[in-house]
Amino acid sequence: QISWTPLLLLGYLFYLLLGAMVFQLLEKQAETHFRDQFQLEKLNFLQNYTCLDRQALEKFVQVLIEAWEKGVNPEGNSTNPSNWDFSNSFFFAGTVVTTIGYGNLSPSTVAGQIFCVFYALFGVPLNLAFLNQLGKGLNAHLLTLERWVQKPGRAQVQLSIFLTTGTLLFLVFPPLVFSYVEGWSYGEGFYFTFITLSTIGFGDYVVGTNPNKHYIPVYRSLTAIWIVFGLAWLALVFNVGADLMEKFLQLKWHKSDLSLAEGATTKLEDEPEQPRIHIPS
């Protein structure tokens, strides 16, 4: 167990470094382009509206940023639906206890912030306990991974059915719904689905936030319920993947240790026996 831990640590660090390099390669140039484009738009705006100066424009941009951080969409007008009606509040409560935390909405009052802390303090363990029980319920209808590895056959079919059904229900079909309701592409809907169910929750895509669309009142509440069951399924899949990876690493190191031991034994057997010298005390 100790022998493969350093390898796992090195692999983990390597994976982080690889991700950093790839993300930098893919995103840095686009960020530079958007930043230059934004600066150009500000210059054009100042040229078209000469009554404004740069300081006034920068102040207005800061107002827009603060409004967005407070959960107010700068688009539209004051008739936009409230972010804190019951449906939206239910959705926000779900993002707190599931630790998704999109970041596009947060309490702005001191009382709301204090309540959020204690609500999460008790809600996160409660959510974990519920997901654990839900996962046990799913496991009751499946054979464990160990048994599947040891006795392939019917268990393999059951696991395949479980993975296929869950993939369709939680990763394939929901993006179609989100694409239709939100106006996203299927790729954007799939991205939102996985980022949400994995509790990463960047907040760049959030359902029910477009002020130009009319949503049914229970839309976000139904989405929150879908998230809970999707979390349980994906967490089970992640656990299966983690178990497989641990077993693979342990098996590799066990074979390596056996090979070294066999090689040392063979070497001792091949070497001629050395004469023993008795040294009197």
Secondary structure, DSSP 4 states (H G I P E B T S, - for coil): --TTHHHHHHHHHHHHHHHHHHHHHHHHHHHHHHHHHHHHHHHHHHHH-TT--HHHHHHHHHHHHHHHHTT--SSS-TTSPPTTSHHHHHHHHHHHHTT---SS----SHHHHHHHHHHHHHHHHHHHHHHHHHHHHHHHTS--HHHHHHS-SHHHHHHHHHHHHHHIIIIIHHHHHHHHHH---HHHHHHHHHHHHTT---SSS-TT--TTS---TTHHHHHHHHHHHHHHHHHHHHHHHHHHHHHHHHHHHHHHHHHHHHHHHHHHHHSPPPPP-----
